[in-house]
C-alpha cells in the first residue's frame, strides 16, 4: 500500500509539474502534519501522508529541471539559422521506409561559420533509402537545421520527437561517411543479426507476408505496404503489428500458458524461459526506448508471478511506472507507455474477473465435448487474457487516434493466438536460413500460413464500420474506466463474500481474501 501510494504521488507530481512551477515551500508544507506523529493511533497514516506530499513536490520539481533551455552547447540552439555542418554518430538502427530512411544522429560537433564547436543533442535526418547507412556510422552532414513542426492537427509530431530527446530535424542533407564502428559492439552485432534475419525472410516468403513477418518478428515495419497498414488500421488491430507494452504483456502471458503446459510449472522454469525470450526479442527488435519500456512492463508481470500469483502486481506496477517516469519524465505523455500501463492493469485486475466468470462455464463443459479439457482451459485462459488487455487499452487508443473499430476486440482475439507462433516459428526459420536456406524455406510455409491468416482477419474486419471519436472525449474515457473499476471492485467483493460464506470463515483483511479469490479463479 505504501509503495503504491508513494509511486502514484511521484507520477502525480510530475504531471502537476507540467502545469506550474512548484515552490520549494511545498516541501515545507508537507512537514506541517508532523506533530500528529505524537498520536500513536494516526502515526502510520500521517507519516505516509507526509511522505506522499514530499514525493509529489519532488516529482513536480524534477519535471521542471528536465526542461531544456536554449543553451549554446545544444545543437537545437542553431535551429532555423541557415546552413551548417554537423558531425555525429548514428545512435540507433536506421528506420528504413519504402523510399526514405530516418537516421537519429547523436551530434558531437557543429560548424556553422567555418569554425568547429563542440555541441550535443539529437538530430533526426531524413535521407534517401540509398546509399544505406548503419548504426555506429560516423557521419559529416551539411544542411539546414529546422525546428520540428506538426504537419497535421491530429498528430503531435513535435511532441513525438521530443519524447525521444530530438528537437532538431534536417531534410535530405549532403552526407559524407567519415568512419564506421563507433557504436556499442553488442548492439552492432544484434543489429547486423536483425538485418540478416530480415534478408532471409525476404528470400523465403512472398509479399506481403515477408514484410508482415519482418514487422512482427523484428520490428521492421517500414516495408509493409500501405494497403496492408490500412486494413490493420480500419480493423483496429494495428497494435498487433507494433512492439508495444500491450503486445509484449499479452505475449508474455500466452508464452507462460504454453510453456507451463509443455514443460510443467515445477521450479517456475517456464517463467524464467519466458523472461529470456521476451528480452532476447526486445534486443533483436531494436531495443528502442518504447520497446525497452514495454519489456520492463512485461518483466514486471513475470516477476509478479515469481513472487506469488498476482500477489504484489498492483503496487509493483505503480512502482515500475514511477521509476520509468523518474528516468524520463516526458515518458508520462508517451502513448506507448500509457498503453503499456493500461494493458498490465487489465491483466492484473480484469483478467481474474473475466476468467472467474468463464471458469464456471468451462467447468460445466468438462467431459461433454470432443475437445480435450486442457485445450478448453488453454483457449479460455488465452482469450480472457487477450480480452482483458484489449478492454483496458481500447478506449485510450480511440481517444488518441480519433477512431475506433467496432470489430477491434473480436479481430484482436482472432489475431493474437497466432502472434506468438509467428514470432517463434518466424525467428527459428530465419535463424535456420543463416545456416542453410532450404531449411528456412520449409519452415517458411508455416509462417506463410500464419501471416496469411492474420492478413485475412485484418482484411475481413476492415469492412466493419468505424466510429469517429474525435472531439470532446476525455470525460467519456474517464467515465469508462470509472465504470470498469467499479465493476472489478464489485465482482471481487461479491466473490469474497461468497467465498467466506462457503468456507465458513469470519472477516479477514481485504487483501488476504481478495488474493485468495484471485488464486481460486486462476487455478
Secondary structure as UniProt FT lines:
FT   HELIX           2..17
FT   TURN            18..19
FT   HELIX           25..29
FT   TURN            30..31
FT   HELIX           32..38
FT   HELIX           40..42
FT   HELIX           43..66
FT   TURN            72..73
FT   HELIX           75..78
FT   TURN            79..80
FT   STRAND          83..90
FT   STRAND          95..96
FT   STRAND          100..111
FT   STRAND          116..118
FT   STRAND          122..128
FT   TURN            135..136
FT   STRAND          138..144
FT   TURN            153..154
FT   HELIX           157..162
FT   TURN            163..165
FT   STRAND          166..171
FT   STRAND          174..179
FT   HELIX           185..204
FT   TURN            207..208
FT   HELIX           209..218
FT   TURN            222..223
FT   HELIX           226..234
FT   TURN            235..236
FT   HELIX           238..241
FT   HELIX           245..263
FT   HELIX           266..268
FT   HELIX           269..284
FT   TURN            285..286
FT   HELIX           289..307
FT   TURN            309..311
FT   HELIX           313..327
FT   HELIX           329..333
FT   HELIX           335..345
FT   HELIX           346..350
FT   HELIX           351..365
FT   TURN            366..367
FT   HELIX           373..401
FT   STRAND          403..405
FT   TURN            406..407
FT   HELIX           408..435
FT   HELIX           437..461
FT   TURN            462..463
FT   STRAND          466..468
FT   HELIX           474..503
FT   HELIX           510..522
//
